[in-house]
């Protein structure tokens, strides 16, 4: 077959091993096409995978040059984060502690976070951007307990301490 001229046995074996470990669907599909190139012609593969023969040849060449990374889609949407990783880690510590940069306690909201990031780091980031980064960091915002505007502080603390007890009334 013409396939062995383009790909060596070593590349086929590497592709099969990578395929077994792969969890990304689109990359797996491309790798499967490469693996099957030893058994089918480019025309047959393009019909099977519903892509052009040129695409399959591109996949093969990219895999030979860059390995799995060459098969990953690098188009759009992958802008580098505006906030550096070390800045994000520092900011995340404040969020988890529930404190502002000067030590004051704060109930963080997305709006407060956007404002704090802009003030502290000079970076304008959207609420959605902050929400996505929080989710990737596995951080969930705690919602503060509702308070009546006329409530007295001592009574609120007493209520918190006694909440859930039955028979003390």
N, C-alpha and C positions, 0 to 999 in steps of 0.2 A: 504493500500500500504506500501511497505518497506521504502518509502521515509520519512515518519514521524518519523521513528526510528532514522534516521541519522540527520534530521534537525527538529528543533522545529518550531512551528507556528510563533514565534517571529522572528526567523532568516529569514523565508520566507517573512514576512511583511517588515523587514528591507531591504531585497534584492530588493523588489518591489519599495520601496521608493527611494533607491539609483539609481535604473535603470531609474526612471523618471527624475532624476536630472543629469544623466550622459551624457557626450558629446564625450567620447572616444569609438570608434567603437569596438575594440577588447575586452575591458573590458565589454562593454555593451553585447556583444555576450556571454561571460562567465557568466555574471549575468543572462541573459535570460535562459541559460541552468540550472542554479541553481534554478531559479523561477519555471521552468517547471518540475523540478525533483519531485514535488508533484503530477504531473499528468501522468508522463511517467516513464518507467523503464530506468535504465542506458543503456541498450542495445538499446532501442528506441532512446534515446537522442544522443547516439554516432552515430547512423545512421543519425539522423536529422542534427546534427551539424558537421558531417564528421570528428570526432575525436575519439580517443580511449576511452573506458569506464574508463580506468585509468586516463586519462586527466580530465574527468569530476569529478571523485572522488577527484583528486588533487585540482581542482578549488573549490569544496565544502569545503574541509578541510582548504584551505588557506583563504577562505572567512570567515569561522567560527573563525579562529584564528586572522586574521589581518584586516578583513573588506575589503573595496575596494582596499586598498593599496596592499593586498595580491594577487589581480587579475591583477595588473599592471605588465607589462613585465620589468624585471630589468636586462636583459642581455645586455652586451656590449654597446659601444658607449656613455655611460653616464659617462665619466670620469669627475672628479671634475675639475673646471676651474683652470688653472695654476696661473692666476692672482686673488688675493683675491678680494672680492666684494668691500671693502672700497678703495683698490688701483684702481680698475676699475672706481669707482665713481669719484675719484680724477682726474684720467687721462681723463675721459669723460668731466669734467669741462674745462680742458685745450683745448680739441678738440672743444668744443662748442664755447669757447671764441676766438678760432683761435690763441692761443698763445702757445709758448713753455714754459717749466718749469721755465726758467729764465726771462720770460716776453716778449721775442722777438715775433713778429708776425710771423705766419707760415701758409702756405697753406698746410693743412694736406693731405697726401696721405697714402695709406695702407703701403707702404714701409717705409715712415717716421714714422708711428705709431709703426710698428714692431721694428724699430731701437730704438725709444724713450722708448718703454716699456722695451726693453732689457737693455738699458743704465740706466734707472731710477730704475727699480725694479729687474733687474737681472733675468728676466724670458724670455725664448725663446718661442715665440708664432707665429704661422703661419699667413700669410696674411688672409687666409680663416677664421682662428679662430677669428681674429680681425673683419673681415667683418660680421661674424655671430653675435658676441657680439654687434656690432653697430646696426645691424638690430633688435636684441632683445630689445635694448635700444631705438629704434625708432629714431636713429640719421642718417641723410643723409649727406654725405660730400658735401660741396659746391665746385663747380669747379671755379677756378679763371678765370677771363676774360683774353683772350689771349692778349699778348702784342708783338708788333713788337720790335725786338732788338734795332732798331734805334729810337724808339719813345721817345719823350721828356716827362718828368714827368708832367710838367705844362700843356702841351697840352692834355695829357691823362685825367687829373683832369677836365679840361675845357670840354672835350668831355663827360665825365660822367655826369657833371652837366647839360649840354644842350641836352643830348640824349633824343630823343622822341619829342622834340619841333619842330613844323613846323612853318615856316614863319620867323624865326630868321636869316635866311641865307642871 
